[in-house]
Amino acid sequence: MFLPEPLDKLTPDDAQLFSSLATAVRYSAGECIFKEGTPGDRFYLLDQGQVRIELERSEIDSDAVLGYLDSNHVLGEIALLDGRPRSASAYAHTNVELREVAAEALNGLLDEHPRLYGIVFAALGGSAALKLRRTNDMLADAIFEESDAAVDEVVKRAVEAQKQVADWPEDRIDAMLSDIAEATARHSVEFAEATVKETRIGNAEDKTLKNLMASVGVYQWLAGQTAAGPTREDVTNKVTELVRPVGVVLGLIPMTNPVATAVFKIVTCLKARNALILSFHRSSKHVGAQVGEMIQGVLKEHGAPVDLVQWIKDRQSRKTTESFMRHPGVAFILATGGTTMVQAAYQSGTPAIGVGPGNAPTLICPDANIDHAADCVVTSKSFDNGLICGSEQNLVVCRAVLPRFVESLIQRRAAVLTEQEVPDFKEKVTTGQGSHINPLVIGQGADVIARTTGIKREYPIKLLVVPTEKIDAQNPFALEKMAPVISLFVVDDEDQGIKIGKKLLQLEGAGHTAVIHTENRELIERFAAAMPASRVLVNTPASHGVIGSTTGLIPSLTLGCGTLGNNSTSDNVNFKHLLNTTRIAEYLPERMLQFMPLLKYIRK
C-alpha cells in the first residue's frame, strides 16, 4: 500500500493506527470523486488507476483538464490543509482504488496521538509542496516555451509529410479527397452512432447527415478548384497571384460535432496541401481515433505519407493542446470549440482562425409564409438535438401573426410552454442560480428534456419553446442554447423586432448569424444592415442554411464571426484561408507618370 513520506517510516503500531482511519473506496471510470467548490473534508491515497483533475465549465467544448494523477499520489489534500472549497474536480479516468481519510478522523488523533497527527500533516504538506513545484515548472514551461519531446516528434513528422505532397498536381489531390469523402460516406452511419454512444449528446440520424455534408458536400464544392501555383492574373495591372500551403495546421475539434468537423478540416487542409494535427475533445477521442485510422488508410492507398493527418493520442489536457499551439513548427490553428479554447488559440502567438458562439435571432414578419417559417424553425432547431451553433436561438415574432405561428409550431410537434410551465421548467434546466443552461441538458432530445421537466403534450415533443421577455445575461433563454430549446419574444412590429434582434446579438453571438422570414426585400436589407451578424439567412432553416446546405453560402463547419465576435474572419472558412499568396508585380512606367505632378510638393 502506498504511503507518502514520512508516513512510510511509521512504527508498526502507528501504521496500524493510521490504517484504521482509512476506508477503501473504488470508483469506476468516469465517476466523480469530488466536485469543484465542495468542502475539503477528506483526502485520498491513490493506490491504483488514474485520476483526472479538471475545472467545471459550462462550455462543453472547452478543454478543462488540468492534468492527471497516477497511482501512488495523494489526492485532495490542499483543500483539507487550507480549509477552502476545492478548486477543481477529480474524476476517475480509469477504474481506481483509493483509501479515503476524513478530516474528522484526523482530528481525533490530535488529543490522543499528537505525534502521529503531526506526521500525517507533514505528509500532506509535503505532497502539496511537490504539486506547487510541478505547477511552477509548468508555468516556467509556458513562459520560456520549454519543448516537449512527444509534441516535437508529432510536429516533426507533420512537417516532413507536408513537404512530400507540396508539389502534387490538382488532379492527384482531388482523387485522394474524393476517396476520403467516399470512405466517410460509407462509414457515416457507423461514425454517427459511435459519436452519440461516446459523447452522449445529439442523435445518430442527424449526425449521419452532417458527416455526409462535411465530406461529400464539401468535396463537391472544392473539387476542380486551383489550390497551388498561379490562381489569378490581372493582365491590365500586370499582377499575377500564386498560392502555396501554410504548412502544418493544428485543428481543434469539438465534442458537439467531432466527426463532421474533423473530416471537414481534413479535406480542407489537404486540398491546400497542408499537414493537419487534430486535437479531439477527450469526450470524443475514441471515435476521433476511428476517423483518423480510416483517413490514414486512404492516404496509404494514394501513396501519401500517413503523417499528413495525425491526432493527439496520449492523455489530453489543456497543457498539451497549448504546447502544440505554441510550437514553432505549427504554422496555423483552426480553432472550433468553446470560447476559452478559441481565445487560447488567438493568444498563442500562432496565426489562427477561431469562431464564436451563436445566438441567432429569428424575426417572423407579418408577411412571412407562416407554415414554412414554423417548419424551418422546428426542423432546424431540433436538428441533432439543437447542437448547431448557427441554429435559431430566439424567436422574435410580430404580434399580428403570433396565434397563427404558435399554432403552426404546435402542428409540427413543438411544445410552446404556458406561463405556468415556464418557472418550473427554468428551475429544472438551468444551473448557476438560473443563469446558465445545465450542461446535462445540452444535446439531449426534446422528448427526454420534456419528460425530466414534467412537460406533457398529446404528441411526441420535438422542440420546446419558452416565452420570455428579459434580455440580459441572467436570463439563460436569451443566450445560446445547445439543446432543442428556443426562446419566444413577442414584438409589436418589424421595427421593434429589429431592435430586439440586435440587442440579443449584442448580448451574445455578435458576428455570427441572424434569420428573417419575410417576402419584403427592403425589409431584408434593413434587417441585414442593423444586425451585427456575418450571415443573414432569409426564409431558410438556419442549421442547414448557415453551412451552405440550403443556401449559396460556401459549405463549411467553421463559421467566422469577424471583429464583431473577436474573430479574424467573417467568412465561412474554406481551403483558401489556408494558403499563403505571393503576388508577382511587374514594372508599369505609366504608373510613375501618374505621380509626376505630385513632385511639386517636394520641390524647393
N, C-alpha and C positions, 0 to 999 in steps of 0.2 A: 504494500500500500504506500502511496506517495505521501511524504511529509516534507514541507519546506523547512529550510534552515531557520532557527535552531531546533525545531521540533523533531528533526531526525536524530537528535542526540539525547532524547529523553531517557530517563531511567525506565526500566520495565514497569514499575508501579505508576509513574506519571503517564507513560504511554498508554497503559490500560485505562487510566482515568480519562485521558483525553479521548480515547476511542469510545468511551461510554457516552460522550457528549455528541458524537457524530451519528447521524442517521443516513443509511444508504438509500439513495434515490436513483431512479432511472428515468430518462426522457427519450422518447422516440424522435427520429429526425424530423425537424420542422416544429417541434413543440417549444413553447416559450418557457424559459427557466425563470426569468424575471423581466419586468417591464420598466422601461424608462419612466421616471417620475414616481416610482413606488418607493416605500421606505427601505433603507438598507439595514434590515433587521436580522441578517444572516449572511454567512459566507459559505463557499463551497470548495472542496478539494476535488479537482477533476482527475479521476483515475483512468478513465478510458473514453476515447472518442474525441470529437472536435466540437467546439462551441463557437458560434458566430456572434460577434458583437456589432450591433447596428443601431442607428438612430431611427426613431419613429417619425415618419414624414407622411403628409397627406398626398404628396406626389408619388404615385406608384412607379413612375418611370424614371425616378432619380435613384442613383446608386448610393444607398445609405450605409453600406457595410464599412465599418471602421477597421475590422481585422478579424483574426481567428485565434483561438487558443487551442493548443493540442493538449494531450494528456500530460499529467504532472505539472499542472498550473493551479494557482489559487484564483478563484472567481468571486467577484462581488465584495471584496474586502474594502475597497476605497470608500464606498458609501457607509459601510459599517464604522470605519475609522473617523470620518468627518461628520457623521450624523446628518448628512444632507440626502435628499432624494437621489435615486440612481440617475446617472447622466446618460445612460444608454441601455438598450435592451439586450438580453442574452438569449439566443436560440440554439437548440441542439442542431448542429449542422449535419451530424451523423447520429446514430444511436449513442447515447452517452451514459456513463455510470459515474456518479458523484457521491461524495459524503457531505451532508448538509449540517452546519453547526449554527444554531440560533444564538443571537445576542443574549437572550435571556439565560440560556445555559451557561454562557461565558461569564455573565455577571455573578452567577452563583459561585464561581471559583474565587472571587475576589476576597471574601472573608476567610474561607477555609483553606484555600490553596493559592495564596497570593503569588508565590514563586512561579507556579505553572501559568497563572493568569498573565504574568509579565512575559513569560516565554512565548505564549500564544500571540500576544500583541506585538512582540518583537518580530515574530514570523510574518504577521500581517503587514507590519510596517516595511519589512524588507521586501516583500512581494510588491507592495505599492511603489517603493523606490525603484525597483527594477523596471516597472512599467513606465515610470516617469523618465527613466534613462532611454528606454526604447522610443518614447514619444519625442524626446529631444533629438535622437538620432534621425527619426522620420522628418522632423522639422528641418534639421540640417540638410537632409537629402533634398527636401523641397526647395530650400534656399540656394544651395550650392549645386543642385542638379547632379547628385551622385548617380552614376549609371547603375542599371540593374542588368545583370548578365543575361537573364532569361528574356527580358524585353529587348536587349541589344540583339540577341540571336534572332528573334522573330522579325525585327525590323531589317536586319542584315539580309535575311532570306528574301524578304519582300523586295528590297532594293535590287537584288540580283535578278529576281524573277521579272521585275518590271523592265529591266534592260533588255531581256530576251524577246519581249513582244513589242518593243517600242517601234520597230520598223515593219511590223506586219501590215500587209495590204488590207484595204477595207473589206474586200470580199471574204478574206480568211477570218477576220474579226467577226463579221456578221454571221458567218456559218457557225462559228463557235457559240455566239449568242443565241442563234436560232435553236441550237440543241439544248442550251441551258433553259430556254423558255419552254421547250417541249418536255424536257425532263421534269421541270417544275410542274407543268400541267398534268403530267402523268401521276405525279405524287401529291397533287394539290389537296385531294380529299384526305389522304393519309396524314399530311402535314397539318391540315386544319384540325383534325381530330386529336393529333398529338399535342398541338398547341393548347387546345381547350383543356385537355387532361392535365397538362403540366401547369399552366398558368391559372386555371380555374376561372377564367373570365371569357366573355364573348361566346359565340356559337359557331359550330363547325361549318354549317351551311354557308353562312356569310363569309367566314374566313376563307372558304374554298374559292369564292368569287374574287376576294381580294388577292389571293395568291395567283389566280389566273390573270387578273388585270395587271398586277405588278410584274408579271413575267411576259406573257404573250402580248398583252396590251401595250406595254412599254416597248417591247421589241419591235412590234409593228410600226410604232411611231418613229423609232430611230434607225431602223434598217435602211440602208442605202444612203444615209446622210454621211457627209465627209467629216471625219474627226481627226485627221492628220494631214500635215502638209498644207499647201495653198488652199484656201477656202473662199477667198473673195478678192476680186481685182477691180480697182477703181481706175479705169483707163484714163478718164479726164484728168484726175489728180495724180496719176502715176503712183498709186499706193496699192501694194499687194499684202494681203494678210495671210499668214500661215500659222497653224496651231501645233502645239506639242503637249504631251502629258504633263501633269503637275508632279507626278512621281508616286509616292506611297500615300494612300489615303486611310485615315482611321475612321471607321463608321460606327457610331453609337446606335445600338438597336434597342427599341423599347419593348417591354413585355406585352404591350397592348396589340402590337402588330409585328411580331418577331419575324415570321417567315416572309410576309409580303415586303416589309421594309428591307430585310436583308437581301432578298432577290432583286428588288429594285436597285439597291445600291451596287450590287454585284454587276448587273447588266449595265448600269450607268457608268461605273468606273472602268469596266473592261472595254466598253465602246471607246472610251478616251485613252485606252492603253495604259491605265494606271493599275498598280497593285493595290489590294484592299486588305486591311486588317479589321475584322469585325469584333466588336465588344458587345456581347449579348448581356441583357439583364440576367442576373443569376436565376430568376424565376422562369427563364426560357432557355437555359443553357443546353438542355438535352435535345430539344427539337432544333436548336441552333446548330448543334454538332451534326445532326442528321442532314440538315441543309448543306452544311459545309462539306461533308463527305460526298454528297451527291454532286456538288459543284466540282469538287476536285476530280471526281471520276470523269466528268465531261472534259475537263481541262486535259487530262491524260489522253483521252481519245483524240484530241486535236493537236497533240504534240506541244501543249503549253505547259510551263512549269506549274506544279501543283501549289507552290508557294505564292502564286499570283493571288490566291484568295486564302487567307488564314483567319483563324479566330482564336481568341484568348481562351485557353483550355484549363488553365490552373484556377485555383480558388480566386473568385472575382472579388475585388474590393475597389473602393474609391481611389486608393493609393496606386494600385496597378493601372487603372484607367488613366489617371493623371500622369503616370510615368510615360505611357505611350503618347499622351497629348503633347508633352514637353520634349519628346525625343527629337533630336536634330534630324534624324532620318525620316521622320514623318513630315510630309510636305503640306498636308491639308486635313482638316477634320470636317466630316459631315455629321452634325450632331442632331439626332432626333431623340427626344426624351423629355424628362422633366426640366423645369426652368433652371434648377440649380446645376444640372449637368451641362445645359447649354451655356450658362454663364461661365462655368469652369472651362469649357472649350474656348470661349472668347478670351478668357483671361490667361490662357496657357502660353500665349506668345506665338502660337502656330496659327496661320491663316485658317479661318473656319467659316462655315455656314451653319447657323443654328436656326431653330424655329421656335415660335412662341405658342402659348395656349390659344385656343379658340373660345369664342363666346357669342356666336353669330346671332344677332337679332334678325327676326323674320317678320317683315311687315306684310300683313294681309290687308289689301286695299279693297274699297267697296266694289271696284270694277273687276276684281280677280275672279277667275274661274274657281269657285269655292270648292267644288268637289275635287278638282285637280290639285288645288293647293293642299287640301287635307290629305289627299293620297300621297303627295310628295312628302309632307311632314311625317306621317306615320311610317311610311316606307323607309325614309332616310334616318330618322332619329331612333328607330328600333333596329336598324341595321347593325349587326354584330353587337347587339345589346348596348348601343349608344357609345361605342368606343372611338368613333371617328372625330378627331378634333375639329374638323370643318363642318360638322353636322349642325342642324338648327339647335340652338340652346334656349332661345327666348322667343316665344310668340308674341308679336305686337299686333293686336287685332283691332281694326276700326269698329267702333260700337255698332254701326249700321248693319254690319254683317255678322256680328258675334253669334246670335242664335243659330243662324244657318251654318256657320263654320263649326260651332260646337257640336251640332247635330251630325254634321258630316264626319267629324273626328270620331264620334261615338259609333257611327256606322262602320267605321274602319277599325273598331276594337280598341279605341283609346278610352281610358277612364279619366274623365275630367272631374277632378276632386271637388267636392262640395265645400262650402265654407266651414262646415262642422268637421270634415275629414282632415283638413289641412294641418291644424295644430298637432294632432296625434301623429300624423304621417311625418311631419318635420322632426318631431322628437325621436322617432324611431330610425330615421335615415341619416341623421346628422351627428356630428361629434364636435368637440371643442366649444361647448356651450351653445351648440346650434349654429355655428358659423361655417362649418365645413361638411361636405358630404362624407359620410363614413366610408373609408376605403373598402369595407366589406360589401358595400352596395355596388361598387364600381364593376361594370361589365356583367352584372347579373341580369337575368331575364326579367321582363316586366311582370310576368306571372309569379315569379319567385319573390320579387320585392313586394308585390301586392299581397301575397299570402302571408309574408312575415310581418306586414304592417296592418293587416286586417282590412285591406281594401277589397271589396267584393262587388262583382258585377255578374250579370247573367250570361256573360260571354267570356272566352279566354282573353285576358288583357294583354295587349301588345305594346301599349305606351301609356305612361302616367303623366297627366297634365295638371300642373299645380298653379292655380290662380294666385297671384301675388301682386304687391304694389311697390314696396320699398326697393330702391336701387342703391345699395351700399354694401360694403364688404362684410357686414354682419348677416346679410341675407344670402344663404347658400344657393337659393334658387335663382339669384340674379347673376351667378357666376357659372363657369364651365362645369357641366355635369356629365361625367363619363359613364352614363347609365341611360337606360330608356326612360328618362325623366326630363320633362321640359316645362319651363315656366310659361305663364299666360298673363300678359299685361293688356289692359283694355284702354284704348285711346279714343278721343272724340273724332279725330280726322287724321289725314295723312301728315299734315304739318307737325302735329303733336307726336305722331308715330316716328317721324324722322328724328325729333329731339330725343325721344326715349331710346331709339336705336343707337344714337350717337353716345348718349350717356352710358348705356350698357357696355359699349366697346371701350369707352374711356375707363370704366371700372375694371374690366379685364378683357383681353382678346384684341387689344388695339393692333391694327395692321393685318389681322387675319381675314375674316370673311363676314359679309353681310348678305342678306337674302331679301328679295322683294317679290311679291306676287301682284302683278298689275298688267294691264294692256296699254298703259299710258306712257309713251316714250319720253315725254317731257318730264314726267314724274320719276321715271327710272333714272334719268340723267341728274335730276335734282337730288335724288336719294344717294346716288353714287358720289356726287360731289360733296355731300355732307358727311358721309360715313368715313371714319378713319380706318379704312379696310383696303387690303391689296386685291381682294377679289369681291366683286358684287355679282351675285348669281340671280338670274331672273327666271321665274316660273319653272324651277327645276328642283329635284331633291338634292339637298346640299351635299350630303355624304358622297353622292355619285358625281355631282357636277363639279365639286371642288378639285377632284383628282382627274378630271377630263373624261369621265365615262359617259356623261350625258351633255357635255358642253364641248366647245372647241379649245378649251384650255389644254396645255401640254400635260400629258399623263405623268403624274408624279406623286410620290408619297412623302416628299419633303417640301413643305409649303412655307416659303419665306414670308415674313411679316414686315420687312423693311424697317426703316428707322423708327416708325411708329411703334413697333414691337421690339425695339432694340436688336434687330437683326441686320445682317449685312446685305440682304437682298429681299425684294418683294416678289420675286418670281416663283413659279412652280419649278423647282430646281431640276436640272437635267444635265446631260453629259457636257454641255457647253460651258457649264460652270466649273468643270474640272479640267479645263485646258488653259494653257498659257498661250497668249497671242503675240506673235512677232510681226511688226509692220515694216515692210520694205518701202522706203520713200525715196523717190528719185528727184534729182535736181530739176526745178522749174524756174528758169530765168525770168519768166514773165511775172512770177510772184514777187521777185525782188523789185521789179519796175513799179509794182503797185505801192511799194513803200517809199519810193524815191521822194515824193512830195513831203514826207514826214521829216526828211533830213533838215528842213528849215528850222525845226525846233532845237536842233543841236548845233547849228551854225552860230558862230560868234558875230 
